[in-house]
Amino acid sequence: MLILLTGLLLGGTYTLIALGLTLQYGVARIMNLANGETLVAACFVTFWLYTGFGINPLLGLLVIGPGAFVVNWLIYAWLMQPLVKRAKNRGMLEVDSILATFGLLFLFQGLMLLAFGGSYFNYEFLAQPFTIMGNSFGLNRVVAFVAAAAIATGLYIFLYHTDRGTAVRAVAVDPRAARLVAIDVRKTAAFGFALGGSITACAGTLLSTFYTFNTSMGVIFTMKALIIVIMGGVGDVRGAVLAALVLGVTETLVASLLDPGLTLASNYALFIVVLLFRPQGIFGKRPA
């Protein structure tokens, strides 16, 4: 039970990371390899706000979320939009965006190394025990999970119960058909990309409350997000949530019963199993 609950608490944060990439790729068709750097940047901004100004990380979400939205909107408008305009088909756009965001990955990583160096950082926030079903957990992990669940629920309500959210889902399913019902695909794609970046940054803020981080760990979280997105089914929010929870439990199980150094290997093993037996994702349908 302890392993299961610990894994679910970790998986809650992973959910936001994956949802961010799901929106960026599912709506804007941009496979953002710098997704992890957005998360790490949010970790450092949260650290700076908390240690320098005493701003509660949960209140910091009110600054970091909108700030990341604006930054990602500008990235899409200045860097991705020219790629979208010149792409003759979806495959060309995906290749170009992978190359462009691969470059962004090293640019952002280099800037953070310049600013913060290669040391590891953490800070104490709600570092006290909290009991669930007779098991003790860090209160910071529990609060991070609750906040992640609230953000994910808000995203679900937005996507499935608002007109703007319906437009986002329509573009994710079929951009051409969306144009036929007067949806501005370019603006909606930009909005989806920016919203995805904002959610990833929120995940970084929550992760920083209990996780030791440095400037070069973004690649690891990008890979985890990719694994979750593909496991859950590209563009499928429900699948991303379930896959993130499964990944969190799997990592905790391997770290507790085998060796913490094998957690990344377990991620890829799980990923390969899904590709072999469920390549369309957890809730995806096999092509006819």
C-alpha positions in Angstrom: 0.0 0.0 0.0 2.9 2.4 0.8 4.5 1.8 -2.6 1.1 2.3 -4.4 0.3 5.6 -2.6 3.8 6.9 -3.1 3.7 6.1 -6.8 0.3 7.7 -7.2 1.6 10.9 -5.5 4.5 11.0 -7.9 2.3 10.1 -10.8 0.1 13.1 -10.1 2.9 15.5 -10.9 3.9 13.4 -14.0 0.3 13.9 -15.2 0.8 17.6 -15.6 4.1 17.2 -17.4 2.5 14.8 -19.9 -0.7 16.9 -20.3 1.5 19.9 -21.3 3.2 17.9 -24.0 -0.1 16.3 -25.1 -1.6 19.7 -25.7 1.4 21.0 -27.6 1.7 18.0 -29.9 -2.0 17.1 -30.1 -3.2 20.6 -30.9 -0.3 22.4 -32.5 1.4 19.3 -34.0 4.7 20.5 -32.4 6.8 17.7 -30.7 8.5 20.0 -28.2 11.8 18.5 -27.1 12.4 21.5 -24.9 9.4 20.6 -22.8 11.6 19.5 -19.9 13.5 22.7 -20.0 10.2 24.6 -19.4 9.7 22.4 -16.3 13.3 23.0 -15.0 13.0 26.8 -15.6 9.8 26.8 -13.5 11.7 25.0 -10.8 14.4 27.7 -10.7 11.9 30.5 -10.8 9.9 29.0 -7.9 13.2 28.5 -6.0 14.1 32.1 -6.6 10.7 33.5 -5.6 10.6 31.4 -2.4 14.1 31.8 -1.2 14.5 35.4 -2.3 11.1 36.9 -1.6 9.4 34.3 0.6 6.6 33.8 -1.9 4.7 30.5 -1.3 5.2 28.2 -4.3 1.4 27.7 -4.5 0.9 31.4 -4.9 3.9 31.4 -7.3 1.7 29.4 -9.6 -0.3 32.5 -10.2 2.8 34.2 -11.6 4.6 31.3 -13.2 1.6 29.8 -15.0 0.6 33.0 -16.9 4.3 33.9 -17.4 5.0 30.5 -19.1 1.8 30.9 -21.2 3.1 34.2 -22.6 6.7 32.9 -23.2 5.4 29.8 -25.0 3.0 31.9 -27.1 5.9 34.0 -28.2 8.0 30.9 -29.0 5.2 29.6 -31.2 4.6 33.0 -32.9 8.2 33.7 -33.6 9.8 30.3 -34.1 7.1 27.7 -34.8 4.6 29.7 -36.9 7.2 30.1 -39.8 7.7 26.4 -39.7 3.9 25.8 -39.9 3.5 28.1 -42.8 6.2 26.5 -44.9 5.4 22.9 -44.0 3.7 21.1 -47.0 2.4 18.3 -44.8 2.2 17.2 -41.2 5.3 15.0 -41.5 7.4 17.9 -42.6 6.1 20.0 -39.7 6.9 17.3 -37.2 10.5 16.9 -38.5 11.1 20.6 -38.6 9.6 21.2 -35.1 11.7 18.4 -33.6 14.9 19.9 -35.0 13.9 23.5 -33.9 13.0 22.4 -30.4 16.1 20.3 -30.1 18.0 23.5 -30.6 15.8 25.3 -28.1 16.6 22.5 -25.6 20.3 23.4 -25.7 19.7 27.1 -25.8 17.6 27.1 -22.6 19.9 24.6 -20.9 22.9 26.8 -21.7 21.2 29.9 -20.4 20.2 28.2 -17.1 23.8 26.8 -16.7 25.1 30.3 -17.1 22.6 31.7 -14.6 22.6 28.9 -12.0 25.6 26.6 -12.7 25.6 22.9 -12.5 24.8 22.4 -8.8 21.8 20.7 -7.4 19.1 22.9 -5.7 16.2 22.3 -3.3 14.4 24.1 -0.6 12.3 23.2 2.4 8.5 23.7 1.9 6.0 21.8 4.1 8.7 19.3 5.0 6.7 17.6 7.6 5.0 14.2 7.9 1.4 13.6 6.8 -0.3 10.3 7.6 -2.5 8.5 5.0 -4.0 5.1 5.9 -1.4 4.6 8.6 1.5 5.5 6.3 3.6 8.7 6.6 4.3 10.9 3.6 5.8 14.3 3.1 3.1 16.9 3.3 4.8 18.7 0.3 4.2 15.6 -1.9 0.6 15.4 -0.8 -0.1 19.1 -1.4 1.7 18.9 -4.8 -0.6 15.9 -5.7 -3.8 17.8 -4.7 -2.7 20.9 -6.6 -1.9 18.8 -9.7 -5.2 17.1 -9.5 -7.0 20.4 -9.2 -5.2 21.8 -12.3 -5.9 18.6 -14.3 -9.5 18.8 -13.3 -9.7 22.4 -14.3 -8.1 21.5 -17.7 -10.7 18.7 -18.2 -13.6 21.1 -17.4 -12.1 23.7 -19.8 -11.6 21.2 -22.7 -15.0 19.4 -22.4 -17.3 22.1 -21.0 -16.4 25.4 -22.7 -16.6 26.6 -26.3 -12.9 27.4 -26.4 -12.0 24.0 -25.1 -14.2 22.4 -27.8 -12.4 24.4 -30.4 -9.1 23.1 -29.0 -10.2 19.5 -29.2 -11.6 20.0 -32.7 -8.3 21.3 -34.0 -6.6 18.3 -32.3 -8.9 15.9 -34.1 -9.0 17.4 -37.5 -7.6 20.9 -38.3 -9.2 20.9 -41.8 -12.7 20.1 -40.5 -12.2 22.7 -37.8 -11.8 25.4 -40.4 -15.1 24.4 -42.0 -16.9 25.4 -38.8 -15.2 28.8 -38.6 -12.5 27.9 -36.0 -9.3 29.9 -36.4 -6.8 27.0 -36.5 -3.7 29.1 -36.3 -4.8 31.0 -33.2 -6.1 27.8 -31.6 -2.9 26.0 -32.2 -0.9 28.9 -30.7 -3.2 28.8 -27.7 -2.9 25.1 -27.3 0.9 25.3 -27.5 1.0 28.1 -24.9 -1.4 26.4 -22.6 0.7 23.2 -22.8 3.8 25.2 -21.8 1.9 26.8 -18.9 0.8 23.5 -17.5 4.3 22.0 -17.8 5.6 25.0 -15.9 3.0 24.5 -13.2 4.2 20.9 -12.9 7.8 22.2 -12.4 6.7 24.5 -9.6 4.9 21.6 -7.8 7.8 19.2 -8.4 10.3 21.7 -7.0 8.6 21.6 -3.6 9.9 18.0 -2.9 12.4 17.2 -5.6 16.1 18.1 -5.9 16.8 19.6 -9.3 19.6 21.0 -11.6 19.9 22.6 -14.9 20.5 19.5 -17.0 17.6 17.2 -15.8 15.1 18.6 -18.4 15.9 15.9 -20.9 14.9 13.1 -18.5 11.5 14.7 -17.9 11.0 15.3 -21.7 11.6 11.6 -22.2 9.2 10.6 -19.4 6.6 12.9 -20.9 7.1 11.4 -24.4 6.7 7.9 -22.9 3.5 8.9 -21.1 2.0 10.6 -24.1 2.6 7.6 -26.4 1.5 5.1 -23.7 -1.7 7.0 -23.2 -2.4 7.7 -26.9 -1.2 10.8 -28.7 -3.7 13.7 -27.9 -5.7 11.6 -25.4 -6.0 13.4 -22.1 -7.6 10.5 -20.2 -4.8 8.1 -21.5 -2.1 10.6 -20.4 -3.5 10.8 -16.9 -3.7 7.0 -16.5 -0.3 6.4 -18.1 1.3 9.0 -15.8 -0.1 7.3 -12.7 1.1 3.9 -14.0 4.5 5.3 -14.6 4.7 6.8 -11.1 3.7 3.5 -9.5 6.1 1.5 -11.7 9.1 3.8 -10.8 8.3 3.6 -7.1 7.9 -0.2 -7.2 11.3 -0.6 -9.0 13.0 1.9 -6.7 11.6 0.2 -3.6 12.0 -3.4 -4.4 15.0 -3.5 -6.8 17.3 -0.5 -7.3 16.6 3.2 -7.6 19.1 3.3 -10.5 16.8 1.1 -12.5 13.8 3.4 -12.6 14.7 4.9 -16.0 15.3 1.4 -17.4 11.8 0.4 -16.1 10.3 3.3 -17.9 11.7 2.2 -21.2 10.8 -1.4 -20.6 7.2 -0.4 -19.9 7.3 1.8 -23.0 8.5 -1.1 -25.2 5.8 -3.4 -23.9 3.1 -0.9 -24.7 4.5 -0.4 -28.2 4.5 -4.1 -28.8 1.0 -4.9 -27.5 -0.9 -1.6 -27.5 0.8 0.8 -30.0 -2.4 2.9 -30.3 -2.2 3.8 -26.6 -4.4 2.8 -23.6 -7.7 4.2 -24.9 -6.8 4.4 -28.6 -8.5 2.3 -31.2 -6.7 0.2 -33.7 -6.9 1.6 -37.3 -9.4 -0.2 -39.5 
